[in-house]
């Protein structure tokens, strides 16, 4: 058996669908003993959208489903679910008194996806399935570090005891009996509640633990932990596999990355739509409007129009008073805070377009920093732990969504003959471009569905891993240093991969038919 580790990155439904394509191809690809390569996967680490796919995979094994049944069910769920639509209807339309959107979504995840499954269900069955170690990852705010919901087969520790995985991190660990009660919907919610879209999920406050005396004592003493999207500190889920490598041998580490690749250069267009409008002019306009309406009231007979103009006068008068009082309050409160001479009253004569540009440029740059720059920097640091360590040489693959998009340098590690065989067709380039155009969301828009983006993402996950496994084998043929014990199981797949790649070049979607049906 080959010992394969997978990490499934974040990226909302884009990631969940892309990783489903990856898993479905590994299930399709049979080793020489007719075992699906997916059953050689012994370790899985997941983040955010990847956690949905990873939890579904291990839960299917725990429940005794075949790989085909499990993957087909997830295919149907991703294509046809309206989880976020239901969440918005129930939360914003006041169906219940829940004040937290992420708690609302947790209940929907439980009803629609996981049907009451808990960490305890995984703990009880982990010794009897093909996956030895599983870790769904969130971010813990207090210590700015990862928080692992981890289960694994029993193993001896350095101190002579046994361990079956950590639920927590180096600073805080949840006892096994308490952790067993955590619902998988809560694990997914903690791993995927991205900043801005959701508020933090607090442990234990927002978790439905059984109400027994032992829990009551634990909850009363437990420190409140704010958990959010695992992608904040490790959007590829690399760290748990790196830590696992210290305890178990790994023949191949597949990092499935659903990032969209290089974004367009950041830019900001200044607005000048309100160059002529200022607070001072608004005040003058309101004064004129109030005086004009007051004159109207002197000759308009009492009745409907009198009431209408009276109401309008009151509205304009209220707006005038509000702007005056707000201006005075701000000047009185903040004029002493600036340590240099500042002409505060000049703010009244600045055009609204300047205010718009001051606010919008800062908001857009802060969004770019938190959602692009910081994450890309963290991404590069996490990749460095694998690609900067010679111990991983010839044991790693990055299976990135954007690799076979138009304009990418996919052939840099190939010989001239290999490039001819491995060149993506126009159909593959088009499918990859479509997949990479999908935003990071937890839903499909009607436009996404009409354009076939879910299918493009799944197909891209399928042919990308076929391409990457084939390129990996070609590189091993030239340099076989540091091979794992089970590496030959993968090397022997070359002919099957070459045949499948030719089929993908002709029709990138041919394998979706296998995912659409169950024998």
Secondary structure as UniProt FT lines:
FT   STRAND          4..8
FT   HELIX           12..28
FT   TURN            32..33
FT   HELIX           37..40
FT   STRAND          41..47
FT   HELIX           48..62
FT   TURN            63..64
FT   HELIX           67..80
FT   HELIX           83..92
FT   TURN            93..94
FT   HELIX           101..109
FT   HELIX           110..114
FT   TURN            115..116
FT   HELIX           119..125
FT   HELIX           126..128
FT   STRAND          133..140
FT   TURN            141..144
FT   STRAND          145..152
FT   STRAND          155..156
FT   TURN            158..159
FT   STRAND          162..163
FT   STRAND          167..168
FT   HELIX           176..179
FT   TURN            180..181
FT   HELIX           184..192
FT   TURN            196..197
FT   STRAND          201..203
FT   TURN            204..206
FT   HELIX           213..221
FT   STRAND          225..229
FT   HELIX           231..234
FT   TURN            235..236
FT   HELIX           238..245
FT   TURN            246..247
FT   STRAND          252..257
FT   TURN            273..276
FT   HELIX           279..299
FT   TURN            302..303
FT   HELIX           304..334
FT   TURN            335..337
FT   HELIX           344..349
FT   HELIX           352..368
FT   HELIX           369..373
FT   HELIX           374..387
FT   HELIX           390..392
FT   TURN            393..394
FT   STRAND          396..400
FT   TURN            401..404
FT   TURN            406..407
FT   TURN            410..413
FT   HELIX           416..422
FT   HELIX           426..436
FT   HELIX           446..450
FT   TURN            451..452
FT   HELIX           453..478
FT   TURN            481..482
FT   TURN            485..486
FT   HELIX           487..491
FT   TURN            492..493
FT   HELIX           494..506
FT   TURN            508..511
FT   HELIX           512..516
//
